[in-house]
Amino acid sequence: MITASLIPEESWNDIPEDNREAFLFLAQIARTRLTEVLQGDDAARGPYTTKSWQRQYVWELTAIADELGIPGLPTAATAQQTTETLAEFDAQLARILTSIKIALRGSLRTESVTLSYTTKETIRSQIEELRSSVNRSNLSDSAKVSLHKKLDAVEAQLDQKRAGLRPFWILAGAIGTLPQITSFLADAPGAKKTIDSMMETVQIERKIEAEQEFRLCNPPALTHEPIKQITDQSSPTV
């Protein structure tokens, strides 16, 4: 039985509060990781077979869906039997994710944030640190290319008026899984510290923006108490 998870522990700290957004977030991380495993080399798969990773994918997503109250997926026992039923699981998952995205279309701002110039420059420096860590690592060439593409996706968001958060989440998930599913990244602790700092910075900016929007939408209540007239309290002239 497989003991590794497609979703790193660190990702659970960054999931959105809304259950539907949380499922979108976790499903995307799981699918991205599964794709990397299936397309990677033996080091990426570790001691487990392709079928074991596919079963783990089904088990994790069905468990998450049950916990978050997301209906529509078949049971893990049903979905893992054959290639055809696994394909049906993917098809049903795609329909569920599409339905969630449509339902959440009015709240897409929660998946993006306006970053200050200072924050953007800080993130650019952190991206370069991560690129250097990847280049110095003993990861396979395919793993390095995959990580650089995720870094490219994050960097592209810095040129947007509002930076999308999903590339940040996906990058954080990928960095978080490096020590457990590939040949060990030489300076993995440093890379982990860098991505944690990046995510903390983005979350702070998001929190500030949310507080500003709340104040704009909820101005202080106006008092209806009558204004008391201030009379002249000076001594009368004799």
N, C-alpha and C positions, 0 to 999 in steps of 0.2 A: 504493500500500500504506500502511496506517495505521501511524504511528510512535508514537502516544500509547498508554499502557497504562491499562487499567481499574484496575490495582492500583498505588498510589503506592509509590515506593521505600521510604518511611518505614515502611510496613506490614510489610515483610519483617523489620524489627527486632523486631516484636512478636508474631510467629507462635508458637503453642504448640510445644513440642518433639515431642509425639506427632503422627505423620504424619496420623492421621485428624482430630484436632482442628485441625491446620494446614490441611487441605483444607476443613473446615467454615468456618474463619475467612476464608480467601482467597476461597472461592466466594461467601460472603455479601457481602464487599466488592465483588467483581466484579459480582454481580447488582444490588446497590444502585446502583452507579455506572452500569451499563447502563440501568437504569430511569430514572435522572435524565437521562441523555442522550436516551433515546427520548421522554421526556415533556417535555423542556426546549425551549428556543428554539434558534435557529441558533447563538448564541454557545456554548451548551452542546455542540452537536455539532461545532463548529469546521469545518474544511474537509472533513470526512469525511461520507459518506452514512450513513443508518441501517443499510443492509446491511453497510457496512464495519465499523461498530461491532459488529454482531451476529457477524460473522466473527471479529473480534478477541476477542470474548467466548468463542467456541468454541475458538479457537486457544489462548488463554491457559489455559483450564480443562483442556483435554485435555493440554497440556504439563505443567501442574502435577500432574494426576492420574498421568501417566506417571512423573514424577520422584519422587512420593511413594509410588508403588506402589499406587494406588487403582484397582481394576479396574472394568469395567462400562460405561465411556463409549465411544461410537463414535469412530472416527477423525475428525480435523478435516475431512479431504477429503470424508467421507461426510455429516457433519452440516451442512455449510454450503451444500448444493446448492439446496434448496427450502425454502419456508415449512414444509412438512410435516415434512421431516427435522429442521429446527431445533426444531420443536415436540416431536418424538420425543427430541431431545437433551435438552431441558428436562425431559421426563418421566422419562428415565433418570437424569438428574442428581438429580431430586427423590427418586427411589427410593434412590439411593446415599446421599444426605444423611440420609434417614430411617433407613436401616440403620445408618449411623454413629452417629446420635444414640441409637438403641436400644442399640447395643453399648457406648456410653459412658455409659449412664444411671447406672452405679454410680460414676462419677467426676465428677459434675456439680459437686462442690465446687471442682474446679480452675477452673471458669468463674465463680467468685464469690469474694468476699473480705469479711471483716469490717473495716470502716474505722473508725478512731478518730474521736472528735468533732473533734479538731484537723484531721485530714485532710479530713473532710467540709466543715468551714468553709473550708479552703483551696480545695477544689474548687469550692465555691459561688462564691467570689470569682473564680476563674478562669473559671467559666461566664459570669459577668456581664461579664468582660473580653471574652470571645469574642462575646457578644451585641452589645456595643458595636461591636466590629470589623465584625461582619456588617452592622449598621445603618448604619455609616459607609461601607460599601463601595459600589462601582458595579455590584454583582451584580444580576441580574434579580430581580424580585419573587418568582418561583417558586423561584429558587435560595436566596433569603433564607428563605423559608418552610420549605424543605427542611432548611436548616441549623438553624433554630430548633427544628424538630421533633426533630432529633438531639440538640440541647442539652437539650430537655425530657426526652428519654428518659434521658440521663445523670443529670439532676437528680432524676428520679423514683427512681433507684437509691439515692440518698442517704437516702431515707426507709425503705429496707428494712433488715432485720437484717443480711442479707448482700447486698452490691452485686454485681449481675451485671456481668461484664466486657465482654460483647459490645457494649453501647451505647457504651462507651468506645472499643473498637476501630473501630467503624463511624464514630464521630465523627472519630477520628484519621485514618482513611482519607479521609474527605470533606475535611477541612481540608488534608490533604497534596496533594490533586489540584487545589485551587483555582487555583494559578498557571498550570497547564498546560491546563486544559480550560474555563475561563470567562474573562470579562473580568477582568482582574487585580484582585485584592483590594488595596485601597489600602495597608493595613498588614499584608499577608500575612506578612512576616517576624515581626512581633510575634505574630500569631495562631499561627503555627507554633511559636514559642518557648513560648507559653502551653500549647498542647496537648502538646508534648513534656514540659514540666514536670509537667503533670497525669498523663500516662502513667507517668512515672518515679516519681511519688509512689505511684501505685496499685501499680506493680510492687514497690516497696520493701515496702509493707504485705503484699503477697502472699508475698514471700520470707520475711518475718518470721514470718507465719502458718505457712508450710510448714515452717520450721525448728522451730517450737514443736510442730507435730503430729508431726514426725519424732522429737523428743526424747521425746514422750509414748508413741509406739509403740515406741521403742527405748531403754528405760531402761538405765542402766549395768549391766553384768554383775556379779552378786554373786560375790565370791571364796569359794572353798571351802577356802582354806588354813586350817589350824588356828590358833586364836588363841593366841598365846604368852602364858604367864602371866608377869606382871611381879612379880618377887620383890623383897623389901625389900633394897635395896643399902646401907642404912645400917650403920655400924660396930657390931659387937656391944657390948652393955653389959658393962663390966668389973666 
